[in-house]
Amino acid sequence: MPVLRTKLHLPVPRRRLVPRGRLVDRLDADTPPRLVLVAAPAGFGKTTLLTQWLERWVGEAGEADRRVAWLALDPVDADVRRFLTLVIAAVRTAAPEAGVEAAALLEGTATPDPRTVVSSLVNDLDLLSGRTVLALDDYHVLDDRSVHDVVGFLLDHLPPQVTLAMTTRADPPLALPRLRARGEMVEIRAGDLRFTPEEADRFLNGVMDLSLPPALVDALESRTEGWAAGLQLAALSAAARADGDVAAFVEAFSGSHRFVLDYLVEEVLDRQPPSVRQFLLATSVLDQLCGDLCDAVTGGADGADQLHALERANVFLVPLEEERRWYRYHHLFAEVLRARLSTQQPERVGGLHAAASRWYAGEGMVPDAMRHALAGGDHERTADLFELDVPRLRRARDVRALEEWLVALPEEVVRRRPLLAVQMAWLHLSAGDVAGVPGWLDAVQSGLRGAPAPLAAPAALADAARDREAELGSLPAVVAMYRASVAQAAGDVEDTIARGREAIDLAGPDDHFPRAAGAAFVGMAAWAEGDLEAGVEAFTETATGLAAAGMVADELGTTVMLASLWLGLGRPDEARRLYERAVTRADSHPGPVLSTTGDLHVGLADVLREQGHLDEAAHHLEVARSLGDAALLPEHRHRWFTAMAGLLRTRGDLDAAVRMLDEAEPLFRPGFYPDVRPIAATRAQLWLLLGRHEEAEGWARARGVTADDPPEFLAEHDQLTLARLLVAGSRARDALPLLDRVVGAAEAAGRGGSVVEAYTVRALAHDAAGSAGPALDDLAAALATGVPVGYRRLILDEGGSMIRLLERLAAAGDPHAPLLLDARPGPAARATAARGGPEGLSDRELEVLRLLATELSGPEIAGRLFVSVNTLRTHTKHIFTKLDVNNRRAAVRRGGELGLL
């Protein structure tokens, strides 16, 4: 039988290729494997890899020691006699002395025994010196059982110095598990062949000369999932683009692009049997596939078998788990299938999505059921399912998901459904659009009188249905709660209290959320009036109610309010305790990051900054930043910037602090909490420290605050800022009556934080007015109240005039002034340096060091301090650095030497 000689030539590699060194190295085993299997879908570079390996392998030792017998297969070769003829010819091309007898046996008999022929060939291969590789390219084209039997027999009897290598799109029906278990096979799969980002860059820019920037290379690599043919098709299309706008091409590149579509349809889809093609098209609407889901969509009963067959055939199917139950299609292949489905069978698309939605709902997987209902254009079913998921999303504070689904549905559908309309009211409130809230609350009340019948939920969603009914029952109380929020934003304290109490009255005994929220609005009204103790009582009740409602994120989020109230009461130590306990709970909470975790880190950072622990404060701000917006409630996102502004001010970078406040201001959301420390006033204080008095004067005029204003809690921050402005403008005597009124009101209400700040500013005013005695008396009173509970930066950050006052007070024998002077940032903490100790060891670090000297474990120390283990690690790293040691034992020894324990 004549043999086409070109089938026996090792392909000559193109001059410009991406070297696949990481894969070639895997094929270069010290002990020759019995089988090298390169299996992947079309276009993954299987032949190119095998060629690169064999070229390098032969070249390393010279052709006398290593030889390659290459055979490129075609579908017509799926005949055992023809196949053996070609294999013998390939071997004789590499070693002419081998296979002579085998060829004679094959040609001399009408029906030769294949095993006899193979045995003769194996005997000849065994006599060859050095190593031999028999390479079969495109083995998947052979579909003859007798050919597979012959190859299996050959594999079982190969001499140890001979390797069989093959490229294939589908796993061959050989004893692969046995070879794998014995370690006699090297496998290269699609996941291995995918181009890495570096290889994609080398291909697109080095081979295809596109000069793409890294962002576009990464985008194409991601879009194609490293599929070599996909990258090449994209590169050819980009190079041929007439307008030269490669960025726009990359953005639009998908499976519906004509080159990709033609390639995958011709090379993959059209080569499948009709039943498999129909299965692929029907299941293309699914992002993930399992047997039961595929059966639900196709109406068949063999979904699992079809998926396993597709995986064995390497038809662009990606397993998602080791158990091989869930899969997905390669992204571009999925897009090709969907484009084909939409073109050939558009009438089926809606029904396929509906079937998928029913299956997911039956499995209790509501978000997936919603996605398919929406994709199928069924807005009413989507809304039905959304109502079932609202209680879970709200408890989890999944703001993003709530917003995405509300926006995805037509407004008229949302407006007719009270459970969704109330979420839209909340969405407007969280965006700062207070004016948009009442209209949606009116829609809720209208909808309660004529809402559509709720969806009959499947058994898997029975709990969700009960939660939905409970949510519907609590809506009147929730509406009252949101109207309280609108009143709060308008500064209407009386209506805020009335609406909050209405929410409590309307709530049932098990309506924990509206009862808790009603208590919160009563607490906020008390807060706005300056009755901080009543606020603490109300928010403590709120936290208890939220815990009963299972709303962990919101329960921990009340720490922000409670801590703020305790700061107002002059107890930063209590605020810190609350934050540390909440941070520990949030950081250790299982599952996704809670939506309030970042808020807690921000609050703790600000308290730590006040107490002088600047490195720890910076650490917590960085943690909050790294967690992203998902861990910060929308109404709290401005607080990261205000806390960072405070830290920058303490460190002396006043310009950067101003920029932080500029970023914070547009993020502030009115209507959630009393605005007790307006950002504009805080910025005016920074302007004064920068000497920008005219801008500070402009703030006072715009705000309308004057020295004659009566004391009022919500105006207190403005009034204390104005007092600083008057002192800086040589009008200290004008500030004193205002400060007297603020001090009196704060002392009468028990607002210790305001008392400390007002005494501090009044000390500066007396000093500027030339009244040295009253100045020192006021400062001594501020220190006596503030220093024991942790106040530091509130006083120190007033600048040089305050430092001079503190020095005079220390000289007069005040016990607290030296502590503040020691707390000033500098090259060393003065108290520690006085003991001959290391530079910069903070009070908190001393506390940690002393616990390190005990038998407590790391987690036990973290628990004792109410911090997370990660925070404890940060402390210990700082301690090791400052003590110039590298372990716990050495730190304790050094601490003992310095008398720090």
N, C-alpha and C positions, 0 to 999 in steps of 0.2 A: 504493500500500500504506500503510495507516494506521500511524503510528509512535507508540509509547507515549512521551509527552514526558518522563516521569520518568527514562527511560533517558539523557536528554541533559543532565541537570542535574548540575553539579559538586556532589558531596555536601557538605552543610553540616556542618562539623566540630563535634563535641560541644564544649560549653563548657569541659569540663575534660579536657585531653589533656596527655600528656607531650611537650613540644616536642622535636623531633628535629633540632635545629639543626646538629649535626655532619654529618648526612646531607643535609639541605636545602642546606647550603653546597656539598656535592659536586655537587649537581644544578645549581647556579647557575653554570654555566660561562660565561666571557666569550664564547667562540665556541660558538654553538648546536650541540649534537651532532645527528647525523642520527637517532639512536635513544637513548632512555632506557629501559633494561630493569630493572625491579624484579622479580626472580625469587626466590621462596622458597616453602617449604611453607605449608600452611594456618595461619592464625592468627599470622603474623609481622608484621602491620601494614603490608602493602604498600599497600593503598588509602589508609590513613590518611597514610602518608608522602607519597604522590603528591599527595593533597589539600592537605597542609600546604605542600608546595613550590609548587603552583600558586596557592594563595591568596596566599602571600607574593610570588611572582613577578609576578602581575598587579597586586597592590597597590603594588608599588614604583614603577611608571611610569604607572599609569592605564590604563583599559581601551582607550583609543584606540590605544595603542602596542603593547599585548600582549593576545592573546585566547586563549581555551581552548575547544577543541571536544571535549566529553566524551561518551564512549559507554560505558555499562555493558552488557556482553555476557552473553548467556544461551546455553545449549546449542542452543536453537531458532534461533539466529542463524547456525548453521553451514551456511548456504546462500549462495552467492556473490551472488545477486541481492538477497536480503534484507540481507546484510551491507553491500553497497554503498549500498543505500537508507538504511540507518542511518548510515553514515559521512557521506553527503552531508547528511543531516538534521542531524547534529551540527555539520558545518562551517557550514551555513546558520544555525544557532542563534547561532553566534559571529560570522558575517559574512554577512548575508542576501543580499548581492550575488553571492556565490560559489556555484558549484555549480548554477546554474539550468540551463545547457546539459547538464550531466552528468545531472541528474535527468530532463530531457526525453529524452535518449538512452536512459536506463534504462527509462522508462515507454512510450516510443513503439515499441519493438521487442520481439518475442516472445523472441528470443534475442540480446540485446545482447552486443557484444564487451566483456568486462570491461576490457581494456586501453584501449580507446577511451574508455570512461567515465572511467577513472582519469586518462587523459591530459588530458581536458577539465577535470577537477577540479584537477589539478596546475597547469594554465595559469591558472586563476582564483586559486589560492593564491599563485602567483608575482606576481600583480598587487596583492596586498594589501600595504599599508605596515606596518611594524613586524614583530613576531614572532608566530608562531602555534604552538601546541602542540595536536596531535591526540592525545588520550589514550584508549587502549583498556583498559578495566578488565576483569580476569578473562579474558584472552585464551586461557587454557588450555582453556576450555570448547569452543573451536572445533576440530573434528577433520576438517574438509573440506580436501582437498589444494588444491582450486581457490581457496579463500579464502586459504590461505597463499601461493599463487602471486601473487594480486592484491596482497597486502600486501608481498611481496617486490618486485614491480614498482613499487609506490608508494614504497617505501624507496629504490629505486635512482634515482628521478626527482624526489624532493622538492626544492623550491627551498631555497637555503641558509638562509633565514630561518624555515623550518618544521621542527619537530621532531616525530617520532612517539614517544609515550611509551606504555608498556604495563606492566601488572602481570600476572603469570602464575605459576602453580605449577610449570610445566614449561617448559623452554627451547623456544621456538618453532622450527620447522624453517625458519629463515631463514639468511642468509649472515652469521652472527654472527662467525666467525673473521676474515672479510674486513673487517668493520666495526671489529672490535677492533684488527686490525693497522694500519688506517688512522687510528686514533684518533678514529673517528666515532661512538663509542658510550660512554655512561656506564652502568656496571652497578652495581646494588645487590643484594647477595646475602644469604642467610640469616645468614651470619657478620657482615655489616654491620648487619642489622636487629636482632640480639640486643640486648636492653637491657643497658647497662652497669650496674654496681652503683649508680651515682648515679641513673641513669634508673629502675632498679627501685625505689629508695627513693622517688623522686618519684611514681611510679605507685602504689605500695602505700600510702604515707602521705599524699601530697598529693592524689591522685585518688580512691583508695578509702577514705581516712580510717581506716586500721587502727591507726595509732600503734605500729608495730612497732619494737622496738629494732634497732640495726644488725646484731646477730648473726643475728636471725631473717630480716631482709631478705637478708643475704648467703646464708643457707641456702636460701631460696626461689629466689634468683637462680641459685645453683649447681644446685639440683635441676631447675629448668626450663631451664637453659642459656640464660636470657635470652629465652625464647619468650614473646611477649606474651600469646597466648591462654592459655598455661599459667599465667602470673602472674595473669591475670584470673580464671581458674577457681579458682585457689588462694585469691585474695582473696575471692571470693564465698563459698566454702566456709568460710573462716575467719570471715568476718563473721556467717555463719549458725550458727556452732557454739554449741550451747545452753549448754555448761558454761563457755564463755569461755576455755578452756585453749588459747590459740593456739599456744603453744610445743609442746604435745603434737601438735597438728594438723600443724605444720610438720615435726616429726620423722617423722610417719607419712605425709606427702604423697608419693604415687608415682603411677605410671602406672595402678595398679589403682583409684585413686580414681574414684568413679562419674562425676563430671563430666568428668574427663580421658578416662576410658575411653569414655564415650558420644561425646564430641567427636571423638576420633581414629578411633574405629571408624566413625562416620557420615561424617566428612569425608574420611577417607583410606582406611582399610582396605576398607570396603565398596564404594568406587568403583574398586577395582582389578579386573582380570580374574581369574577363578578361579585360573589358573595362577600369577599373580603373588602372590595371597593365600597360596597354599600355600607358595610360595618364602619369603615373608616370615615365615610362622609357623615353618617348619622351621629357618630360619637365625636365628631369634630367640634360640636358645640360645647363640649365639656372641657374645663380647665384641668381636671384630674379625673382619672378613670379607675374604676374597679369593676369586677365582674357583674355584681348585682346592679350597679348603676347603669352599666352598658345594657344589661337586659331590659331595664326599665325604659330606656330610651329607644332601643331597637325593637322591643317586643319579642326578642329571642330568649333562649335559655342557655346559651353557650358563651356568654361574655367572658368568663374567666379563661376558658380554653382558647378563645380568639386572642386574648391579650397575651397569653403565654406563647401562642404560636407566632404572633407578631414580634415578641421579644426575641424568640429563637431566630426569626428571620431578619432581625436587625432592621425593622421598618420604622426607624426614627421614633422609637418608643423609649422613654426614659423611666426606669424604675425609681420610685420615691422612697422606698424602704427596703430593708433587707428581706422581709418576708415575701416580697414580690406580690403584694395585694394591690397597691395603688401605683399608678403610672401617670405619665403625661406625655403628650406628643412633643417633639422638638418644635420650638416656637414657629420657625418658618414653615415647617411641614404642616402644622396646625392651621396657619394662615392660608396655605395653599388649599387645604381641604375645605376650609370655610368659604373661600372664594369660589371653589368648584361647586359646593353645595348651593350657595346663593345664586350662582349662574344657572345650574342645571335643575335644581329642585327648590326654588325659593318658597314654594307653598308649604314645605315641610318644616321650615326653620322654627316658626312659632310653636308648633306642636312638639317638636323635640325639646325645646326649652321648657315647655309646660310639663312634660313628662319628667325632666330632670328636677324641676322645682318640686313636684309632688314627691319624688323619691327622697330628696334632701329633707323636706318637711317631715316625712314619715320616719326619718332617722333622727329627728330632733336638731338638724343642722340648719337653723333659720337663716343666717346670713347668706349661705349658698343658695338656699331656696329662693330668697329675695332676689339675688343676682340673676338667676335664670328667669324668674317671673318678669323682672324688668327688661331683660334682654329679649324676651318674647313679646314685649309690648303690652303686657297685662298689668296696668297700673293699679287696678282695684285689688288684684291678688297681692301685688307687691305691698300695697298699703295694709292689707289684712295681716300679712306676715310681719310687717314692720311694727304693727301694734303689739304683736306677741313678743317682739324683741325689745321694745322700748323700756320695760322695767329693768331688764338686765343691763342695757346700755346706760341707763340713768344711774343705776347703782354703782356701775363701774366708772362713772364720769367720763365715758368715752365720747368726748365732745366732737371729735372729728367724724366718727361714724354717724352720730346723730345728724350732724350738719350735712354730710354727704347724701344721706337718704332723704332728708327733708328737701334739699335742693333738687334731687333727681326726680322727685314726683311733681306732677302738675299742681299748681297752687290751688285749683278748685278741688282737687282730691283731698289735699291736706286740710283745707278750710272746712270741708264737710265732716271731718273726723275729729272730734274733740280731743282725743288722746294725742293726735299728731299736732293739732292746732296749738295746744298748750306747750308743746316742745318748740314750736316756731316762735311763740311768745318769749320763751326762755332764750332762744337763739338771738332774737333782737336785743334782749336785755344784755346778754353776754358780749354782744358786739358794741355796746354803748349806745344803741339806738332806742333810748327810753321812750321816745315819742311813738315808735312803732309797736309798742307792747299792748296798749289798751285795745286796739282794733282786733288783735288776735285773741285776747281774752274775751271780748264780746263774741267772737266766732265760737269759742269753746262753749260759752253759755247757750248760744243758739243751737249748737250741735248736740248738746245734751238732750235737747227736746226732740231731735229727729235724726239721730245718728243711724247709719246702716247697721243691720244685724251683724254681729262679729262673726268671723270665720270659725266654723266648727273645726277645732284643732284635732290632729291625730293623737293617738295615745302617747307618743313620745313627747308631745308638747303639752301634756295635761297640766304640768306645773306652770308652764308659761301662760296657759290660758287662765289659770287661777290668779296669777300675778296681774294679768291684764284686767280681769274683772275687779280686782282690788284697786288698781290704778284708776279705773273708770269711776269707782265709788268714791275715791278721794278727790276727784277733780274740783268739786266746789270749794274745798278747803285749799287746794293748790291755787285756784284762781285768786282767792282772797290773799294768799301768800304773795303772789306776784303783784297784786295791786298794792300790797304793803311796800314792795320793792320800788314801785313807781313813786309812791308817796315819799319814801326814803330819799330817792334821787331828787325830788323836788324840795327837799328840806322840810316837809310837812310832818313834824314829829307827832302831832295829835292823830293824824290819819294813819301814820305808820303803826302807832300803837293799836288803834281801833281795828285796822285790817289784820294785824298780827293776832290779836285776840279773837277776831272773827274766824281766822284759820284754825285756831285751837278749838273753838266751839263747834265748828263744822266737822272737824276730824273725828272719826270713830276711834274706839279704844285701840284698834290695831293699826290705825293710820299713823305709823310712827314718823314718817317723813314730814307730812304737813304739820303735825304737832311740833316736831322739832324745829321746822322752819318758822312756824309761828312764834315759838319761844325765841328764836334767833332775832326776829324783827322787833320783838319787845325789848330784847337785849340791845339791839342797835339803837333803838330810840333812847333807851337809858344812857347808852354810850354817848349819843349825840348831845344829850343834856348834861353830860359830865358826871352822871351817877355811875361811876365805874364799878363799884361793888355790886350794884344791881345787875350790871352788864355781865360780870363774872358769873353770878348766880344763874342768869338766863342762859348763857352759852354753855355752862356746865350741863344744864338740862338738855340743851340742844345736842351736845355730844352723846349723852345717854340715849336720846331718842334715835339718833342716827345709827348708833351701835345696834340698837334693837331692830332697826330696819335693815341691817346687814350692809350698810353703806360705809364700808371701811375707809375709802378715800375721803369721803366727806367728813366722817367722824374725826379722822386725823387732821383734816383741813381746819376744823374748828380750833386747833391749836394756835393757828395764826391769830385769830381773834382773841382767844384767851391770853395769849402771850402779850399781845398789844395792850390789852386792858391791864395786865399786871405791870407792864412797863409804865403805863400811865399812873398806876398806883405807887410807882417808885420801887418796884421789885424786879430788877433785871435778873437777880438770882433765881427767882421763881420762874420767870420767863425762860431762862436757860434750861432749868430742870424739865419743864414741859416740852421744850423743843427736843432736847436730847432723848427723852423717852419716846417721843413720836418718831424721830428719825430712826431710832433703833427698830421700832416696829415696822416702819415703812421699808427700810432697807432689807429687812428679813422676810417681808411678805412674799409668799409664793406667787408665781405667775408673772404677768407683765408688770412693768413699773407702774405704780399708782399715779393717778393724775395729780396728786398733791405732794408727791415726794420732793420734787424740786422746790416747791413753796416752803417746805419745812427746812430744807438746807439753807435757803435764802434767809429765813427768819433767824435760824441759829447763827448764821454768819454775822448778821447785824448785831446780835447780842454779844457774840464773842468779840467783835470789833469794839463795842462799847467797853467791854471789860479789859481790853488791851491785848487780846490774843489774836494778833493780826495774821500770822501765818495760818492759824486754824480757820480764821474767817475766810481768807483767800481760798483755802482748800474747799470749804463748803460751797463757795460761790462757783468754783470750777466744777464741782460735782453737779451742781444744779445746771450749769451751762451744758455740760456733757450729756445730761439726760435729755435735753431738748425741750421743745414746747409741749410735748406729750406729758411731761411731768410738772407742768405749770398751768394752773387754771387761767383762762383768758383774763379774768378780773384781777389776777395777781401778777401778770407778766411784767408790769412796770416796776415791781418791787425789786427785781434783780438789779435793775439799773440804779435805783435809789440806794440800794445796799452797796453796790459797787462804788457809787459816788461817795458814800460815807467813808469807805475804805481808802479811796484815793485822796479824800480830804485829809484823813488821818496821816497818810503817808506824805502829804505835802504837795501832791500833784493836783492843784486846784483847777487848772484849765481843763484837765481831763475829767475832773469831777463835774464841772459845768456841762461838758459834752454828754456825760452820762445822763444828767437830769434832762437835757434837751431830748434825748432818746426816750426817756421814761414818760415824758408828758403826754405825747399822743397815744400812749398805751393805756393811760389811766381810764378806767370805766366807772362812771358815776352810777349810783344806784345800788351798789353792793354794800359798802361800808361807809360810815361817816368819814369825811375827808378832814382828819384831825391835824394832818401835817401837809398842807398844800405844797406841791412841788415848786411852785413859783416862789414861795417864801423861802424855801430852802436854798433855791438858786440865788436869791437876793442876798442871803447870808454869805455865800461864796463870793459874790461880786464885792461885798464889803471887804472880805479878806484879800481880794485881789486889787483893792483900791479903785474899783469901778463904781464910784459913789453915784454918778449920774444915772447909771442904769438901775441901781437900787432905789434911787429917788423915783425913777419912772415906775418901778413896780409899785411903790406905795401909792402914787397918784392913781395908777390904773386900778388898784385894788380898793382904793377909797378908805384906807385905814388911817386913823388919826390918833394923836396922843390923848384926845378927850373921850375916846370910845369907852363905854362901860365894859367891865369884864364879862366875857362870854366864852364858854369852853371851846366852841368851834372856831372862835377868832383868836384863841390863845397863841397859836403858833405865829400868826400874822403879827399880833401885838408884841410878842417877844422879839420878832425880827425887826419891827419898827423901832423898838427900844435900842437895839444894837445900832440901827441906822442913826438914831439921834445921838448916841454916844460917839459914833465915828465922825459925826458932823459937828462936834463941839457943842452939842445941845443936850449934854447929859442931864442937866437940871430939869429939862422938859420931860425926860424919860422917867424920872423918879416917881412922880405921882401915878403914872400908868403902871409902873412895876409894883408900886404899893398895892394897887387894886388887884393886879394879877396874883400876887403873893397871898393876899387876903382871901380871894375866892378859892384858890387852890388849896390853901390850908383848911378852909372851912369844909371843902368837899372831900378832903382826904386824898387828894391827887398828889402823891409824893413825888412822882416824876416831874410834874410841873413846878412843885415847890423847889426841888433841887435846881432846875434850870433857871427859874425866876430869881432865886437867891444868887446864882452865879452871875447872871446878867446885871442884877442890881449892885453886886460887888464892883463890877466894872464901871457902872454908872457913878457910884460913889467915888471910886478912885479917880475917874476922869473929872469929877466935880471938885476934887481936892479934899474929900472927906475920908482921910486914911482910916480912922477908927471904924466908922460904919462899914467901910469896904472890907476890912479884915473880919469884922463880926459876921457880915453876910456870908463871906466865903467860908468861914469856920462853920457856920450853920449848914451850908450846902455840903461840906465835906463830912460833917458829923452824921448827916442823914444819908448821904449818897455813897460814901466810900465803903462802909461795912457791907452793903448789898451789891457792890460791884461797879458803881459808876466810876469811870475814868475819863473816857474820851469826851463826854459831854462838857467836862470842865477844861481838859487840856487843849481841846481843839479850838478854844477861843483865841489862841495865839499868844504873841509875846507879852502883852499886857497881863494876861492871866498868869503866865509863868513867873513874871516879876512879883505879882501878888502872892503866889504860892511860896516863893523863896522868902518873902518877908514874913509870911505866916509861919513857915517852918522855923525861921530864926526866932520867932516869938514863942516857940515851944509847942505848936499845934501837933498832935500825934499823927494826924492824917496827911498833912501836906507832904512830908517826905515820901510817903508811899506813892503819891501821884507824881512827884518829881522823879522817882525811880522808874516809874512806868513810861516815861517819855521814850519814844523810839530813838535808838542810837546804836553805836557799835557794841554796846554791852548793857545788860540790865544792871543798874547801879547797885542794887542791893546784893545781887549775886557777886558782882565784881568786888564789892567791899569784903566779901568772905574769901576772896582769892579764887572764886569759882570760874566756870566757863562763861563765854559770852552768850548773851541772848536767851538763856534758859527761862522760859515763862513760868508763871505760877502753875498753869495746867501741866506743863511738862515736869515740873517738880513733883506734882501729885502723881503723875504716871510713873515717874522714876521710883518713888517710894513704894508704889504697888508692885513694880517689877522686882523689888527686893523681897517680896513675900513669896509664898508657895502657890499663889493663884496662877491659873493658866491664862493665856491671852484672852479667850472668850469670857472667862470669869472676870478679868479686869475690865473688859469692855462693858460687861453687865453692871459691874459696880459703879462705873462712871456714866452709865446710861448713854453710851456711844456705840457705833457699829464697830466691828472688828477692823474694817478698812480704815476708819478714823483713828483707831488705836495704832494701826501700823504707821500712819502718818506721824503721829506723836513720837513713836519710838525711833523712826528714821531721823527726825529732827534731833532727838536726844543723842543718838549715836553720833551724828555729825558734830554736834556742839561739844560732846565729851571726847571726840576723837577716838571712838571705839567702834567695834563692828559686831558686837553681840551683847545679849542681855547680861550675862555674867560679868563681862568687862565693864558695862555701864554701871552696874550696882557697885562693883569694886571701886571705880573712879568716883562715884557719888559719895561713898563712904570716906574716901580720902579727903574729899572737899568739905565734908561735914554737911552734906545736903540731905542726909537720910534721917 
